[in-house]
Amino acid sequence: MNGIKEPVLLIDPSELIVLKANNAAVDLLGGGKRKAITDKPLQAHYGNGQFLPDTMLPLFQDSFIITTSIPGTKTLIDFKASRININRKPVLLAIGKTIEKKQSLKLQLQHLEKEKSLHEMKANFMSMTSHEFRTPLTAIASTVDLLETRLQMDGLLNSFYQHNISKVSGEIFNLNSMLDEILTLSKIVSNNYEVKKTAVDVEQVLNYLKFQYFSERKDERVLNVKISGEPRKIFVDKSQLSKILTNLISNAFKYSVKKNPSIQLSYQKNKLVIKIFDYGIGIPVKDIPHLFNSFYRGSNVDHIEGTGLGLAIVKTFTEMNNGTIDVTSEENKGTTFTLTFRYEGHI
């Protein structure tokens, strides 16, 4: 690799970690320091051997542009990537070329148009898929309900039928939830989501969700709620807040299989801080930077169902409502999500 004059990177295709870099890449991206870029996530911007904030590569494609800033200069590098195998392991070989100033604007526009087209295609596909699957799922659900009613009328609804009908109904519910997430994300991607903010009583929303979705569980676990401070309303979209809390609480139940998850509302001087705690498997440190990316799932949750869309939607809805979200986690001990919303009049 060091015999190649152009910058070259070897990248892990699953986690987008830079595995190796030749001397040219180290000079341009790492300020001459190899450790500044290897064994770290691929960035969209580098500056004198330092990552610039909030610059994770948003959508990896077969070609991508990296910006590198050295005091007094700014350079764009156009990388072309291809998949190869090294010791039977797949890697991405990315070879870069410095873009001349006259070409840079044109090339950036081409990349933006390509990304816009891909986003539109993804949004249309997701929307179409959600609607097409909804019809047969509704038919299946209706048939299962009729079957259960008939078996009950005929006195044949024994424990065997009840158990299996319950399993089918549960899977139908899971599929409908996934389709809801896909449809929601398609609206977000196509900028087709209207935010309707009103003064919202968070405790009222939480009590409704707790009763509607998180009570009378078969495993007898409950959601523990703790409230401190003087309650005040926040100015948010009530429907989006419900989706945010439903997703995070559902995850807390899903990943904390033995202990009761909990939620804490802390009414502070100028803001409401909401913390959702679980005591489950935790999130590996390497996964946390990617956690809110669409379709991304943690490396330790292969045995747990999910689409990888929920947290992307949560983050988007939180930011749409002028809120913030943070996560802290420790493997095998649990995870805490922290939401912050300012009160009406303090935004």
Phi, psi and chi 1 to 4 in degrees:
 res  aa     phi    psi   chi1   chi2   chi3   chi4
   1 MET       -  -35.3  -75.5  171.7   52.0      -
   2 ASN   -70.4  -12.9  -73.1  -31.5      -      -
   3 GLY   -79.7   -9.0      -      -      -      -
   4 ILE   -92.4  129.1  -56.0  174.9      -      -
   5 LYS   -72.4  -31.7  -65.4 -179.0  179.0  179.7
   6 GLU   -76.2  154.4  -69.2   81.0   10.4      -
   7 PRO   -65.8  134.0   21.0  -30.8      -      -
   8 VAL  -130.1  135.2  179.4      -      -      -
   9 LEU  -126.6  141.0  -59.3  172.5      -      -
  10 LEU  -106.0  125.3  -74.4 -178.7      -      -
  11 ILE  -125.0  137.2  -55.7  164.1      -      -
  12 ASP   -69.8  118.4 -178.6  -31.6      -      -
  13 PRO   -69.6  -22.7   24.4  -32.1      -      -
  14 SER   -85.1  -36.4   61.7      -      -      -
  15 GLU  -116.3   -1.8  -61.3  179.4    2.8      -
  16 LEU    55.7   42.4  -62.0 -173.5      -      -
  17 ILE   -94.3  134.1  -59.1  -66.5      -      -
  18 VAL   -75.2  114.8  177.6      -      -      -
  19 LEU   -85.4  -46.2  -57.5  173.7      -      -
  20 LYS  -143.5  156.8  -69.4 -174.7  178.2 -179.2
  21 ALA  -145.5  141.7      -      -      -      -
  22 ASN   -82.3  176.3   69.5  -12.0      -      -
  23 ASN   -59.5  -38.0  -68.7  -22.1      -      -
  24 ALA   -64.4  -40.6      -      -      -      -
  25 ALA   -68.0  -38.9      -      -      -      -
  26 VAL   -62.9  -41.5  170.6      -      -      -
  27 ASP   -66.1  -43.9  -69.8  -20.7      -      -
  28 LEU   -77.4  -40.0  -77.9  168.8      -      -
  29 LEU  -100.1  -29.2  -54.6 -179.9      -      -
  30 GLY  -109.7   10.0      -      -      -      -
  31 GLY    59.1   30.8      -      -      -      -
  32 GLY    85.9   -2.0      -      -      -      -
  33 LYS  -108.0  112.2  -61.0  176.5 -178.8  178.3
  34 ARG   -62.6  -38.0 -168.0  170.4  -59.3  -83.5
  35 LYS   -67.5  -14.9  -70.4 -176.7  178.4 -180.0
  36 ALA   -72.4  -20.3      -      -      -      -
  37 ILE  -124.3  -27.4   57.5  173.1      -      -
  38 THR   -80.9  150.4   56.0      -      -      -
  39 ASP    61.8   27.1  -61.2  -40.1      -      -
  40 LYS  -133.7  157.0  -68.2  179.8  173.1   61.3
  41 PRO   -61.3  144.4  -20.9   32.0      -      -
  42 LEU   -65.5  133.1 -174.7   65.0      -      -
  43 GLN  -111.4  159.5  -55.3  -76.2  -55.7      -
  44 ALA   -86.7  -23.6      -      -      -      -
  45 HIS  -136.2  139.6  -63.6   79.0      -      -
  46 TYR  -129.9  147.6  -68.6   83.7      -      -
  47 GLY  -140.2  104.3      -      -      -      -
  48 ASN    51.8   44.3 -164.4   26.6      -      -
  49 GLY    84.3    8.2      -      -      -      -
  50 GLN  -122.6  145.0  -60.6  -68.9  -35.1      -
  51 PHE   -73.4  141.6  -59.7  151.9      -      -
  52 LEU   -92.5  149.1  -59.1 -177.4      -      -
  53 PRO   -62.5  146.3   21.1  -31.9      -      -
  54 ASP    54.4   48.1  -59.9  -36.3      -      -
  55 THR  -126.2   27.9   57.2      -      -      -
  56 MET   -60.8  139.4  -66.4  -63.4  -62.8      -
  57 LEU   -60.9  115.6 -149.9   63.3      -      -
  58 PRO   -70.5  -38.2   25.3  -32.6      -      -
  59 LEU  -144.8  107.7  179.5   63.3      -      -
  60 PHE   -78.6  131.9 -171.6   82.5      -      -
  61 GLN  -130.9 -175.1  -57.3  169.0    7.8      -
  62 ASP   -73.8  -11.5   56.0   -2.1      -      -
  63 SER  -140.6  145.4   63.2      -      -      -
  64 PHE  -156.6  156.7   54.2   94.0      -      -
  65 ILE  -111.2  133.2  -66.6  176.0      -      -
  66 ILE  -115.7  135.1  -73.8  179.4      -      -
  67 THR  -100.8  132.2  -57.5      -      -      -
  68 THR  -124.4  131.4  174.7      -      -      -
  69 SER  -115.7  118.3  -59.4      -      -      -
  70 ILE  -114.0  140.9  -59.6  171.9      -      -
  71 PRO   -41.2  117.5  -29.7   35.4      -      -
  72 GLY    93.3  -12.4      -      -      -      -
  73 THR  -137.7  158.8   63.7      -      -      -
  74 LYS  -141.8  124.1 -175.2  175.2 -178.1  179.4
  75 THR  -122.8  138.5  -55.3      -      -      -
  76 LEU  -103.8  133.1  -62.9  176.8      -      -
  77 ILE  -120.4  122.8  -54.0  171.8      -      -
  78 ASP   -93.9  113.9 -176.7   26.5      -      -
  79 PHE  -101.4  138.4  -80.2   91.2      -      -
  80 LYS  -113.1  127.2  -53.8  -65.5 -178.5 -175.9
  81 ALA  -113.1  145.3      -      -      -      -
  82 SER  -141.3  149.6   56.1      -      -      -
  83 ARG   -86.5  131.5  -67.9 -178.5  178.3  -90.8
  84 ILE  -135.7  169.7   62.7  172.1      -      -
  85 ASN  -115.6  130.8  -71.9  -43.5      -      -
  86 ILE  -123.7  120.3  -62.8  179.1      -      -
  87 ASN    52.5   40.7  -64.4  -32.1      -      -
  88 ARG    68.5   11.5  -63.1 -175.4  178.9 -180.0
  89 LYS  -109.9  131.2  -68.9 -176.0  178.1 -179.4
  90 PRO   -71.4  135.1   25.8  -32.8      -      -
  91 VAL  -138.4  164.4  -63.9      -      -      -
  92 LEU  -103.2  125.3  -68.3  169.2      -      -
  93 LEU   -99.7  114.1  173.7   67.2      -      -
  94 ALA  -115.1  121.6      -      -      -      -
  95 ILE  -113.1  126.6  -59.3  177.0      -      -
  96 GLY  -103.9  159.7      -      -      -      -
  97 LYS  -139.7  127.8 -177.7  179.1 -179.8 -178.1
  98 THR   -65.2  131.8  -58.2      -      -      -
  99 ILE   -89.3  129.9  -57.0  171.5      -      -
 100 GLU   -68.0  152.0  -60.9  -65.0  -28.7      -
 101 LYS   -56.3  -39.0  -71.0 -176.2  178.9  179.5
 102 LYS   -68.4  -28.9  -67.8 -179.1 -179.7  179.5
 103 GLN   -86.2  -21.0  -62.4  175.0  -51.7      -
 104 SER   -60.6  -47.3   63.2      -      -      -
 105 LEU   -63.7  -44.3 -179.4   59.2      -      -
 106 LYS   -61.4  -43.2 -178.0  179.2  178.3 -178.8
 107 LEU   -68.3  -40.0 -163.1   54.7      -      -
 108 GLN   -62.6  -41.0  -74.1 -176.3   78.9      -
 109 LEU   -63.1  -39.3  -71.3  172.4      -      -
 110 GLN   -62.7  -43.0  -71.6  175.3  -13.2      -
 111 HIS   -65.5  -40.3  -82.7  -87.1      -      -
 112 LEU   -64.0  -42.7  -74.2  172.2      -      -
 113 GLU   -63.3  -41.3  -74.4  -63.4  -37.6      -
 114 LYS   -63.7  -44.0 -176.2  177.8  179.3 -179.0
 115 GLU   -66.3  -39.3 -173.0  170.6  -28.3      -
 116 LYS   -62.9  -42.7  179.7 -177.7  176.6 -177.0
 117 SER   -63.1  -41.7  176.6      -      -      -
 118 LEU   -64.8  -40.6  -75.1  170.0      -      -
 119 HIS   -62.8  -43.0  -84.3  -60.2      -      -
 120 GLU   -65.1  -42.4  -71.7  174.9   -9.4      -
 121 MET   -62.4  -42.8  -72.6  173.4   60.7      -
 122 LYS   -63.5  -44.2 -175.1 -169.8  -66.8 -176.5
 123 ALA   -63.9  -44.1      -      -      -      -
 124 ASN   -64.4  -41.5  -69.0  -24.7      -      -
 125 PHE   -64.9  -44.5  173.9   76.1      -      -
 126 MET   -64.0  -41.6  -71.3 -170.1  -65.2      -
 127 SER   -64.8  -45.7  178.8      -      -      -
 128 MET   -62.7  -43.8  178.9 -170.1   69.1      -
 129 THR   -62.1  -43.3  -58.7      -      -      -
 130 SER   -60.2  -47.1  -61.9      -      -      -
 131 HIS   -68.1  -38.7  -73.1  -63.1      -      -
 132 GLU   -67.8  -36.1  -71.1  -62.7  -39.4      -
 133 PHE   -78.9  -23.2  -85.7   95.1      -      -
 134 ARG   -62.9  -39.9 -171.9   82.0   67.5 -171.2
 135 THR   -63.2  -53.8  -58.6      -      -      -
 136 PRO   -63.2  -33.5   18.9  -30.6      -      -
 137 LEU   -64.9  -38.9  -89.7  178.2      -      -
 138 THR   -64.0  -40.7  -58.6      -      -      -
 139 ALA   -64.2  -41.3      -      -      -      -
 140 ILE   -64.3  -44.5  -66.7  169.2      -      -
 141 ALA   -61.9  -42.0      -      -      -      -
 142 SER   -64.3  -40.9  -61.1      -      -      -
 143 THR   -64.3  -41.5  -57.2      -      -      -
 144 VAL   -63.2  -41.8  170.5      -      -      -
 145 ASP   -62.2  -43.0  -71.7  -19.4      -      -
 146 LEU   -64.2  -41.5  -73.8  171.3      -      -
 147 LEU   -62.4  -43.7 -178.7   61.2      -      -
 148 GLU   -63.8  -42.4 -176.3  177.3   18.0      -
 149 THR   -63.4  -43.6  -58.4      -      -      -
 150 ARG   -65.5  -43.0 -175.5   55.2 -173.7  -95.9
 151 LEU   -61.2  -37.8  -73.4  169.8      -      -
 152 GLN   -67.8  -41.7 -166.7  168.8   30.0      -
 153 MET   -64.0  -35.9  -70.9  173.6   61.2      -
 154 ASP   -86.7    1.5  -66.4  -17.1      -      -
 155 GLY    70.1   26.3      -      -      -      -
 156 LEU  -109.1    2.1  -61.5  173.2      -      -
 157 LEU   -80.8   78.3 -170.4   61.2      -      -
 158 ASN   -87.0 -177.1   57.5   31.0      -      -
 159 SER   -62.8  -33.1   59.5      -      -      -
 160 PHE   -62.7  -50.4  173.1   80.5      -      -
 161 TYR   -66.2  -40.9  -70.5  124.3      -      -
 162 GLN   -59.6  -43.5  -78.3 -177.6  -35.7      -
 163 HIS   -62.2  -46.8  173.8   71.4      -      -
 164 ASN   -75.6  -34.5  -74.7  -76.3      -      -
 165 ILE   -65.6  -37.9  -72.5  174.1      -      -
 166 SER   -63.2  -39.4  177.3      -      -      -
 167 LYS   -64.1  -44.3  -76.3  178.8   66.0  177.0
 168 VAL   -62.9  -45.1  173.5      -      -      -
 169 SER   -61.6  -38.8  -61.5      -      -      -
 170 GLY   -63.6  -41.5      -      -      -      -
 171 GLU   -69.5  -35.1  -67.7  -56.0  -39.0      -
 172 ILE   -62.6  -42.7  -69.0  171.0      -      -
 173 PHE   -61.1  -43.2  176.4   80.6      -      -
 174 ASN   -62.8  -42.3  -70.0  -24.4      -      -
 175 LEU   -64.8  -42.0  -79.2  170.4      -      -
 176 ASN   -62.6  -37.6  -89.7  -45.7      -      -
 177 SER   -64.1  -41.9  -62.9      -      -      -
 178 MET   -62.6  -42.8  -72.7 -170.4 -141.0      -
 179 LEU   -64.4  -37.1  -68.5  177.2      -      -
 180 ASP   -60.5  -43.2  -76.4  -21.5      -      -
 181 GLU   -64.0  -43.4  -71.9 -176.3  -16.7      -
 182 ILE   -64.1  -44.2  -68.1  171.0      -      -
 183 LEU   -65.1  -40.4 -172.4   58.1      -      -
 184 THR   -61.7  -45.6  -61.8      -      -      -
 185 LEU   -64.3  -37.4 -171.4   65.7      -      -
 186 SER   -63.2  -37.1   72.1      -      -      -
 187 LYS   -67.7  -38.8  -70.8 -179.6  179.3  179.5
 188 ILE   -64.7  -47.0  -69.2  171.6      -      -
 189 VAL   -61.2  -37.1  169.9      -      -      -
 190 SER   -90.4   11.5   58.2      -      -      -
 191 ASN    55.2   39.5  -67.0  -41.2      -      -
 192 ASN  -113.1   32.6 -166.0   26.2      -      -
 193 TYR  -119.6  116.8 -136.0  109.8      -      -
 194 GLU   -92.0  132.2 -174.4  179.0   -2.6      -
 195 VAL   -96.7  120.8 -177.4      -      -      -
 196 LYS  -114.8   95.0  -61.4  178.0 -179.8  178.7
 197 LYS   -87.3  136.5  -65.3 -178.9 -179.0  179.5
 198 THR  -141.5  170.3   58.2      -      -      -
 199 ALA   -75.0  119.3      -      -      -      -
 200 VAL  -118.6  132.9  174.6      -      -      -
 201 ASP   -86.4  105.9 -176.9  -25.8      -      -
 202 VAL   -65.8  -36.6  179.6      -      -      -
 203 GLU   -62.7  -38.4  -70.7  178.1   56.8      -
 204 GLN   -64.1  -44.5 -174.3 -177.7   65.8      -
 205 VAL   -61.9  -45.0  172.8      -      -      -
 206 LEU   -64.1  -41.3 -178.8   58.7      -      -
 207 ASN   -63.5  -39.6  -72.6  -26.2      -      -
 208 TYR   -64.3  -47.1  170.7   79.5      -      -
 209 LEU   -63.2  -41.1  -64.7  176.8      -      -
 210 LYS   -61.6  -43.8 -175.1  179.7  178.2 -178.2
 211 PHE   -70.7  -42.4  172.4   78.1      -      -
 212 GLN   -74.2  -40.2 -170.1   74.8    9.5      -
 213 TYR  -119.2  -21.6  -57.9  114.2      -      -
 214 PHE  -124.0   25.5  -54.7  109.6      -      -
 215 SER  -116.6  161.6   61.0      -      -      -
 216 GLU    53.2   45.5  -61.4 -178.3    2.6      -
 217 ARG   -75.1  149.4  -66.5  176.8   55.6   88.7
 218 LYS   -64.6  -31.6  -69.8 -179.4 -179.7  179.6
 219 ASP   -84.5    2.0   59.4   11.7      -      -
 220 GLU    64.7   12.1  -62.0 -176.5  -14.6      -
 221 ARG   -77.7  154.1  -74.5 -174.6  -60.8  151.6
 222 VAL  -131.1  164.2  -63.4      -      -      -
 223 LEU   -93.2  116.9  176.2   66.7      -      -
 224 ASN   -81.2  132.1  -66.4  -32.6      -      -
 225 VAL  -120.6  132.3  179.0      -      -      -
 226 LYS  -129.6  132.2 -178.1  179.2  179.0 -178.6
 227 ILE  -126.6  133.6  -60.2  171.2      -      -
 228 SER  -135.1  151.7   62.4      -      -      -
 229 GLY    88.6  176.8      -      -      -      -
 230 GLU   -88.6  116.9 -177.0  179.6  -11.1      -
 231 PRO   -57.7  136.5  -25.2   35.7      -      -
 232 ARG  -142.4  155.4  -66.7  177.6   61.9 -179.5
 233 LYS   -82.8  150.0  -67.3 -177.6  178.2 -178.9
 234 ILE  -113.2  155.7   58.8  173.6      -      -
 235 PHE   -99.7   94.7 -163.3   64.5      -      -
 236 VAL  -144.3  172.2  -65.5      -      -      -
 237 ASP   -79.7  116.3 -174.9  -56.8      -      -
 238 LYS   -61.6  -41.2 -172.5  174.1 -178.2  178.9
 239 SER   -63.9  -42.4  173.2      -      -      -
 240 GLN   -69.3  -38.0  -68.6 -177.6   -8.5      -
 241 LEU   -60.9  -40.2  177.6   66.1      -      -
 242 SER   -61.7  -41.7  -65.3      -      -      -
 243 LYS   -66.6  -39.2  -72.0 -178.1 -177.7  -66.1
 244 ILE   -60.2  -51.5  -68.7  167.7      -      -
 245 LEU   -68.6  -40.0  -66.0  177.2      -      -
 246 THR   -60.2  -44.7  -59.9      -      -      -
 247 ASN   -64.2  -47.8 -174.7  -77.6      -      -
 248 LEU   -68.1  -37.8  -66.8  176.6      -      -
 249 ILE   -70.1  -40.7  -64.4  170.0      -      -
 250 SER   -59.0  -43.9  -64.8      -      -      -
 251 ASN   -62.3  -38.8  -79.2   -8.9      -      -
 252 ALA   -62.2  -40.9      -      -      -      -
 253 PHE   -68.2  -39.8  -86.6  104.9      -      -
 254 LYS   -65.9  -41.0 -174.0 -169.7  -62.5 -175.5
 255 TYR   -97.7   -8.9  -64.8  113.3      -      -
 256 SER  -113.8   79.9 -177.1      -      -      -
 257 VAL   -78.2  -16.3  -65.5      -      -      -
 258 LYS  -108.0  -42.5  -65.1 -178.7  179.3  179.3
 259 LYS   -97.9  161.2  -66.3 -175.6  178.6 -179.6
 260 ASN   -73.3  127.6  -67.3  -30.1      -      -
 261 PRO   -71.6  166.0   24.7  -31.3      -      -
 262 SER  -143.5  158.2   59.6      -      -      -
 263 ILE  -132.9  140.9 -176.6  167.9      -      -
 264 GLN  -126.5  125.4  175.6 -176.8  -53.1      -
 265 LEU  -104.7  119.2  -54.3 -175.3      -      -
 266 SER  -117.7  105.4  176.7      -      -      -
 267 TYR   -83.7  103.7  -69.2   93.0      -      -
 268 GLN   -98.7 -176.2  -60.2  179.8    9.7      -
 269 LYS   -57.5  -50.6 -176.7  177.4  179.7 -179.7
 270 ASN  -117.3    1.5  -63.0  -41.7      -      -
 271 LYS  -155.6  159.6   61.5 -171.6  177.5 -177.9
 272 LEU  -104.6  127.8  167.9   62.6      -      -
 273 VAL  -110.1  123.1  178.1      -      -      -
 274 ILE  -112.8  124.8  -54.5  171.8      -      -
 275 LYS  -118.1  130.3  -69.9 -178.3  179.7  -74.3
 276 ILE  -113.5  121.0  -63.8   95.4      -      -
 277 PHE  -110.0  137.9  -55.9   88.9      -      -
 278 ASP  -128.6  164.7   74.8   54.7      -      -
 279 TYR  -126.9   47.4  -52.3   94.5      -      -
 280 GLY  -108.4 -137.3      -      -      -      -
 281 ILE   -76.0  -17.6   59.5  175.4      -      -
 282 GLY    75.3  175.7      -      -      -      -
 283 ILE  -119.6  125.5  -56.1  167.3      -      -
 284 PRO   -57.7  143.8  -25.5   34.9      -      -
 285 VAL   -55.2  -38.8  174.5      -      -      -
 286 LYS   -66.9  -21.0   65.0  179.0 -179.2  179.5
 287 ASP   -87.0  -22.9  -68.0  -26.5      -      -
 288 ILE   -59.3  -41.5  -70.5  179.0      -      -
 289 PRO   -62.6  -22.4  -22.6   34.2      -      -
 290 HIS  -102.4    0.0  -48.8  -77.2      -      -
 291 LEU   -58.7  -34.1 -158.2   59.6      -      -
 292 PHE   -96.8   10.8  -63.6  104.0      -      -
 293 ASN   -79.3  142.7  -66.1  -13.7      -      -
 294 SER   -61.3  137.5  -60.2      -      -      -
 295 PHE    68.9    6.6  -59.1  104.2      -      -
 296 TYR   -88.7  133.5 -174.9   86.2      -      -
 297 ARG  -127.0  145.9  -57.9 -161.4   70.4 -144.4
 298 GLY   -59.6  153.6      -      -      -      -
 299 SER   -73.0   -9.1   55.8      -      -      -
 300 ASN  -113.5   20.1   61.2  -19.4      -      -
 301 VAL  -121.8   24.6  -62.0      -      -      -
 302 ASP   -59.0  -30.5  -69.7  -17.8      -      -
 303 HIS   -86.3   -0.9   62.5  -67.9      -      -
 304 ILE  -114.7  130.1  -59.0  173.8      -      -
 305 GLU   -68.1  152.6   63.1 -172.6   19.2      -
 306 GLY   163.3  162.6      -      -      -      -
 307 THR  -103.6  -17.7   59.9      -      -      -
 308 GLY    79.4   16.3      -      -      -      -
 309 LEU  -104.6  -27.6  -65.5  175.9      -      -
 310 GLY   -55.5  -48.9      -      -      -      -
 311 LEU   -71.3  -29.4  -70.3  179.0      -      -
 312 ALA   -64.4  -41.4      -      -      -      -
 313 ILE   -66.9  -42.5  -66.8  169.7      -      -
 314 VAL   -57.3  -48.2  164.7      -      -      -
 315 LYS   -63.2  -43.6 -176.8  175.7  176.4   63.1
 316 THR   -62.6  -46.7  -58.7      -      -      -
 317 PHE   -65.4  -37.5  -80.0  172.4      -      -
 318 THR   -61.3  -47.0  -59.9      -      -      -
 319 GLU   -68.9  -33.3  -68.1  175.6  -13.2      -
 320 MET   -60.6  -27.3  -79.4 -177.5  176.8      -
 321 ASN  -104.0   25.8  -70.6  -83.1      -      -
 322 ASN    58.4   29.9  -56.6  109.6      -      -
 323 GLY  -105.0  175.9      -      -      -      -
 324 THR  -128.9  155.6   62.8      -      -      -
 325 ILE  -137.8  135.5 -178.2  167.6      -      -
 326 ASP  -133.5  158.8  -65.6  -64.2      -      -
 327 VAL  -136.7  137.6   57.1      -      -      -
 328 THR  -127.7  144.7   57.5      -      -      -
 329 SER  -156.9  154.3 -174.5      -      -      -
 330 GLU  -140.0  128.1 -171.8  172.9  -12.3      -
 331 GLU   -57.9  136.6  -74.6 -169.5   76.5      -
 332 ASN    66.7    8.7  -59.2  -46.1      -      -
 333 LYS  -122.7  -30.7  -70.5 -167.9  175.8 -179.5
 334 GLY   135.3  178.9      -      -      -      -
 335 THR  -137.2  144.6  -58.5      -      -      -
 336 THR  -127.2  124.3  -59.5      -      -      -
 337 PHE  -102.3  132.9  -76.8   91.2      -      -
 338 THR  -118.8  119.7  -57.8      -      -      -
 339 LEU  -107.0  141.8  -59.8  163.5      -      -
 340 THR  -130.5  127.7  -58.3      -      -      -
 341 PHE  -132.0  137.3  -64.3  100.7      -      -
 342 ARG   -85.9  153.2  -63.1 -154.2  168.4 -100.7
 343 TYR   -72.2  162.3  -57.7  126.5      -      -
 344 GLU   -60.7  129.8 -176.3  179.4    6.6      -
 345 GLY    95.7  -11.1      -      -      -      -
 346 HIS  -113.8   10.7  -71.0   82.2      -      -
 347 ILE   -83.0      -  -61.8  174.4      -      -
